[in-house]
Every structure is written in C-alpha cells, then in structure tokens.
Amino acid sequence: MSTQADHGHELVPRPQHTPEALRAALAVVDPGRLGEMQAMKDEAFAKAVEWQSLSPVQSWVLTWARDIEIARRPDLSARHARAKGNLEDEDPVTAREALRELSAVLDEAMKAVRG
C-alpha cells in the first residue's frame, strides 16, 4: 500500500493497483462487496482473454481502486452516501444536485487513484 496525501482520517492507506492489494483493502473497508468484486474480476479476465486485450482488466482495477478510495475516506464516503440517497428525491432540483455531487465524488476519487 502506498502513502498518499492525508484527507483527514483514512481507514486504510491507498492500496497499490494489484488485485491482491485491492482485495485486501476492500476486505477492511467494505467486506460485503468482496463477492461482487470477485464476480467482476472473473468477468474482466474472461473478456480480456476473449478480446485479447488488457482493457477489461485495467477498467476493473480502476473501478475498484476508485470505489475503495471512496470507502477508505470517510469524507468521500459520507458525500457519496448522501448524494446516492438524494438521487431519486421528488424535488428535481435536489435530485439534479445529488447527481452533480455524485459525479464530483467519483471524479475526485478517480483523480486521487490515478495520481
């Protein structure tokens, strides 16, 4: 796991972009998603073989690195949960703002994991 800029309290250090490191981090920050991670990994590796391309595996790594970034940082996790909770609000202004906030959280997390 690497050391990165401190964003307040972090549950675990940012993991390296390897399947083993990502799985270990997820086991700490969101263990309920381990089955989902494995299923998506299996699918990505099958597509990589079928397509003769590493693109599906690279996408899998970035997707899970991003999701772990959100889960390991309580600040991002809280913003993410609030935004998801308001996505289907009856007030269209609230729902639009939630969508903007969700997009901002995902972008921030992706930028962080891409360095």
PyMOL commands that set and color helices and strands:
alter all, ss='L'
color gray80, all
select helices_A, chain A and resi 19-29+31-51+55-72+74-86+92-114
alter helices_A, ss='H'
color red, helices_A
deselect
rebuild
show_as cartoon
